[in-house]
Amino acid sequence: MTIAEITEYVSTLGAVLTVTPEAGSEWPPISWGDTFFYYAPDGVVPKTQPFATITTKNYPGEPAAGLDRPGAFRVNIAAGKDAFATWAGRAPADDTLIAHPTYAAAHWLAVVNPGERTTGTVRELLRTAHDRARIRFDRRAHAE
């Protein structure tokens, strides 16, 4: 899967706001070039974490994921407790689901350079993360 294929797939899930900060934007420089997916039916960045991200570089404080290679990227998904329990504990390698190096405690999974082995699973997890974000959004909207 390419970044474009993932972005296109996520956009079909409905009410998704995709943010890819560019150099010089108001977003923190570390985020420039990465992509953030939010459930946002009103088109406004919510005050919550995204339900998935694509990172194109190693972040400070995280174990190196090999994202310094040309074309390498990592898909990060707020998978939820059940999916995390199913998939976590795998060794870090390309096209392999692993516990996110920083956000594992929040049940995030990650895949470096998703490929043939993980495409179906990544799509399923993205759809599930989107559904969970929609439910949280609706719950907050009805509580206000």
N, C-alpha and C positions, 0 to 999 in steps of 0.2 A: 504494500500500500504506500502511496505517496502522500505527502502533506495535502496536495490538491484533492486526491481521492477521499481522504478522511474528511476534509473540510466540506466537500460536496456531499458526502453521505450525511454528516451531522446536520447540514442545512436542510435536508429532507425531513428531519424529525419534527419540525414545526416550532415556531416561536423561539428560534435560536438566534441570539445575538453573538456574532463572531467578531472578536476584537484582535487585531494584529498590530500592536504599537510599532510605530516607525521612529527612526532616529530623529531626535529633536521634538518629539511629542511630549505631552504633559505626563506621560507614563514614565515610571522609573527606567533609567537606561538599561538595567539588567533584563528588562522585559522586551526590549526592542527586538523585533524579528520573531518573537514567539507568538503563539495563537491561543486565545482564551475563548471558551465556549460557555455561554450563559443561557439559562432559560429566562427569557425576557420578552413576554408577549407585547409589552409596551415599547420595546426598542431601547430602553434605558438600562445602562449597566446597573444591576441590582447591588445591594450592599451585602452580598453573600459571595462565597467562593464560587468560581466557575465549576461546572460539573465535569469538565475535561479540559485539558490543555495539551499543546504541542510545544515542547522546548527544543531549541536548536543549539544549545550550548550547555556545558557543565555549569551548574550553579555553585557559588561559594558555600562551603560547609557540607556539600553532598559528596558522597564517594563518586569518583570519576566514573561516568557511564560511557566513556568513549565518544562523547558528542563533539569532540574536537576533530573528528575525521570529516573530510568533505562529504556532504550529503547526509550525514547522520542526524537523526532526530529521535525524540522519545515522545510517545503518546502517554499521557497520564490521565487516569480515569477514576472518578469518585465511585468506586465499584459497590460500596456498601458491604456490610458485615458478612452476608452469606457468600457473595461472590469472592470476597477477599479470602475467606476461609477455604474456599474451593481451590483457588489458584495460587495463593502465596506460598513462599518457600522454594520457589524454583531458582536455579542458579542464573545469575545475570548473563545473558547472551543475546545476540540479535535474534529477532523473531521468537522471543520467549517471554511469556508473562511473568513478571516478578513483583514483589512488594515494592512500592515506591520508596526510594532511599530516604526521603524525609517525611512523607505523609502516610507511612504505613499504619501508624496508630489511628489515623482517621479513615482507614480502610481504602486507601488509594492503591491502585495497581498501575504498572507501567510496562511498556514494551518499547525496546530500542529497535528501530527499523522494522516495523511489523511487515511480515511477508506472508507467504502462502500458508504456513502453519497456523498463524494467528489471525488472519483476516476475518474469518467468521466470528471468532470469539471477540475480537476487538469491536466489531460492529454490534454484536449482541450486548457487550458491556457498555458501549456508548449509548445504545438505545435505553438500557436499564438506567444508566446515570441520568439521562435526559428525563426519563419518567419520574425518577426520584426528585429531580430538581423541580419539575412541574408540580408535583404533589406538595413539596415544601412551599413553593410560591403561592399556590392556591390556598394552602392552610394559613399563611401569613396574610394574604389579601382578605380572607374572610374574618380574620381575627381583628383587623383594624376597623 
